[in-house]
Amino acid sequence: MMACATGALFLSLGLMGIGCGAEEAINDFNSKNTCEDYCAKNFECNSVAPTTDETDVCVSDCRASMENDCGNENQDAANDQINECVDKGCAEFWACMVFDAAPECYGFVSE
């Protein structure tokens, strides 16, 4: 079993002693923001003006995959990759949205 990593964020925030729960909470918070960005880009690239419900479903599906299927060791990397992908043009965005290390993290991605 993999122990919690003590990343630079924990050191800079002085949270080193609070353990895995804090790391998971930070990853989940980051996934919420990342999923909101992913969904906005997804709708933009598909030329869709989503309803609030459609946006909520997209974000919820994304978060479920990221937070429940990734595992903390892959969730952080998946968040980072998605953040890089949403800054690309639409053609590059779709090509970027492949995560070979843990494809289950991107179970929400529609082709």
KOLTI-945609 format. One record per residue (C-alpha): residue number from 1; residue in three letters; x, y, z. Coordinates in steps of 0.1 Angstrom, whole numbers, plus 2048, in hexadecimal, padded with zeros to 3 digits. Example, Ala and Ser with C-alpha at 12.3 -4.5 7.8 and 13.67 -1.06 7.14 Angstrom:
// residues 2
+------+-------+-----+-----+-----+
! nuti ! mardo !  c1 !  c2 !  c3 !
+------+-------+-----+-----+-----+
!    1 !   ala ! 87B ! 7D3 ! 84E !
!    2 !   ser ! 889 ! 7F5 ! 847 !
+------+-------+-----+-----+-----+
***
This chain:
// residues 111
+------+-------+-----+-----+-----+
! nuti ! mardo !  c1 !  c2 !  c3 !
+------+-------+-----+-----+-----+
!    1 !   met ! 800 ! 800 ! 800 !
!    2 !   met ! 80D ! 822 ! 7F7 !
!    3 !   ala ! 813 ! 83B ! 813 !
!    4 !   cys ! 807 ! 85F ! 810 !
!    5 !   ala ! 820 ! 875 ! 7FD !
!    6 !   thr ! 82A ! 894 ! 80F !
!    7 !   gly ! 82A ! 8AD ! 7F2 !
!    8 !   ala ! 837 ! 8D0 ! 7F0 !
!    9 !   leu ! 814 ! 8DD ! 7F6 !
!   10 !   phe ! 813 ! 8CC ! 818 !
!   11 !   leu ! 835 ! 8DA ! 821 !
!   12 !   ser ! 82C ! 8FD ! 816 !
!   13 !   leu ! 80B ! 8FC ! 829 !
!   14 !   gly ! 81A ! 8EC ! 848 !
!   15 !   leu ! 802 ! 8CF ! 846 !
!   16 !   met ! 81C ! 8B4 ! 846 !
!   17 !   gly ! 80E ! 8A2 ! 865 !
!   18 !   ile ! 7EA ! 89F ! 85B !
!   19 !   gly ! 7EC ! 881 ! 844 !
!   20 !   cys ! 7DA ! 871 ! 827 !
!   21 !   gly ! 7B8 ! 881 ! 82E !
!   22 !   ala ! 7C5 ! 8A4 ! 827 !
!   23 !   glu ! 7D6 ! 899 ! 807 !
!   24 !   glu ! 7B6 ! 888 ! 7FB !
!   25 !   ala ! 7A2 ! 8A7 ! 804 !
!   26 !   ile ! 7BA ! 8BD ! 7F0 !
!   27 !   asn ! 7B9 ! 8A5 ! 7D2 !
!   28 !   asp ! 793 ! 8A5 ! 7D3 !
!   29 !   phe ! 791 ! 8CB ! 7D5 !
!   30 !   asn ! 7A9 ! 8CD ! 7B7 !
!   31 !   ser ! 794 ! 8B3 ! 7A5 !
!   32 !   lys ! 775 ! 8C9 ! 7AA !
!   33 !   asn ! 786 ! 8E6 ! 79A !
!   34 !   thr ! 796 ! 8D1 ! 77F !
!   35 !   cys ! 775 ! 8C0 ! 776 !
!   36 !   glu ! 764 ! 8E2 ! 773 !
!   37 !   asp ! 77F ! 8ED ! 75B !
!   38 !   tyr ! 77D ! 8CC ! 748 !
!   39 !   cys ! 757 ! 8CE ! 744 !
!   40 !   ala ! 759 ! 8F2 ! 738 !
!   41 !   lys ! 773 ! 8E9 ! 71E !
!   42 !   asn ! 760 ! 8C9 ! 714 !
!   43 !   phe ! 740 ! 8DD ! 70E !
!   44 !   glu ! 753 ! 8F8 ! 6FC !
!   45 !   cys ! 764 ! 8E0 ! 6E4 !
!   46 !   asn ! 743 ! 8CE ! 6DD !
!   47 !   ser ! 732 ! 8F0 ! 6D6 !
!   48 !   val ! 719 ! 8EA ! 6F2 !
!   49 !   ala ! 709 ! 904 ! 709 !
!   50 !   pro ! 702 ! 8EE ! 727 !
!   51 !   thr ! 6E6 ! 8F1 ! 73F !
!   52 !   thr ! 6EF ! 8F3 ! 764 !
!   53 !   asp ! 6E4 ! 8CF ! 768 !
!   54 !   glu ! 6FA ! 8C3 ! 74B !
!   55 !   thr ! 718 ! 8D5 ! 75A !
!   56 !   asp ! 710 ! 8C6 ! 77C !
!   57 !   val ! 70E ! 8A3 ! 76E !
!   58 !   cys ! 72F ! 8A8 ! 75B !
!   59 !   val ! 741 ! 8B4 ! 77A !
!   60 !   ser ! 732 ! 899 ! 78F !
!   61 !   asp ! 73C ! 87D ! 777 !
!   62 !   cys ! 75F ! 88B ! 774 !
!   63 !   arg ! 763 ! 88E ! 79A !
!   64 !   ala ! 756 ! 86B ! 79F !
!   65 !   ser ! 770 ! 85D ! 787 !
!   66 !   met ! 78C ! 873 ! 795 !
!   67 !   glu ! 785 ! 86F ! 7BA !
!   68 !   asn ! 778 ! 84B ! 7BB !
!   69 !   asp ! 78A ! 838 ! 79F !
!   70 !   cys ! 7AD ! 848 ! 79E !
!   71 !   gly ! 7BC ! 843 ! 7BF !
!   72 !   asn ! 7CF ! 861 ! 7CE !
!   73 !   glu ! 7EF ! 858 ! 7BD !
!   74 !   asn ! 7DF ! 85C ! 79B !
!   75 !   gln ! 7C5 ! 877 ! 7A3 !
!   76 !   asp ! 7DF ! 892 ! 7A8 !
!   77 !   ala ! 7F0 ! 88A ! 787 !
!   78 !   ala ! 7CF ! 888 ! 775 !
!   79 !   asn ! 7C5 ! 8AA ! 782 !
!   80 !   asp ! 7E6 ! 8B9 ! 776 !
!   81 !   gln ! 7E2 ! 8AA ! 753 !
!   82 !   ile ! 7BE ! 8B6 ! 74F !
!   83 !   asn ! 7C9 ! 8D9 ! 75A !
!   84 !   glu ! 7E2 ! 8D8 ! 73E !
!   85 !   cys ! 7C9 ! 8CA ! 725 !
!   86 !   val ! 7AE ! 8E5 ! 72B !
!   87 !   asp ! 7C7 ! 8FF ! 720 !
!   88 !   lys ! 7CB ! 8F0 ! 6FE !
!   89 !   gly ! 7B6 ! 8F5 ! 6DF !
!   90 !   cys ! 799 ! 8DD ! 6D9 !
!   91 !   ala ! 7AC ! 8C4 ! 6C2 !
!   92 !   glu ! 7C9 ! 8C3 ! 6DA !
!   93 !   phe ! 7B2 ! 8C1 ! 6F8 !
!   94 !   trp ! 7A2 ! 8A0 ! 6ED !
!   95 !   ala ! 7C4 ! 891 ! 6E4 !
!   96 !   cys ! 7D1 ! 89C ! 706 !
!   97 !   met ! 7B5 ! 88C ! 719 !
!   98 !   val ! 7C4 ! 869 ! 71B !
!   99 !   phe ! 7D3 ! 85D ! 73C !
!  100 !   asp ! 7E6 ! 83D ! 735 !
!  101 !   ala ! 7F2 ! 83A ! 759 !
!  102 !   ala ! 7CF ! 835 ! 767 !
!  103 !   pro ! 7B4 ! 837 ! 74B !
!  104 !   glu ! 799 ! 831 ! 765 !
!  105 !   cys ! 79F ! 854 ! 771 !
!  106 !   tyr ! 790 ! 861 ! 751 !
!  107 !   gly ! 771 ! 84C ! 751 !
!  108 !   phe ! 75D ! 86C ! 74C !
!  109 !   val ! 76E ! 875 ! 72B !
!  110 !   ser ! 756 ! 871 ! 70D !
!  111 !   glu ! 766 ! 86A ! 6EB !
+------+-------+-----+-----+-----+
***
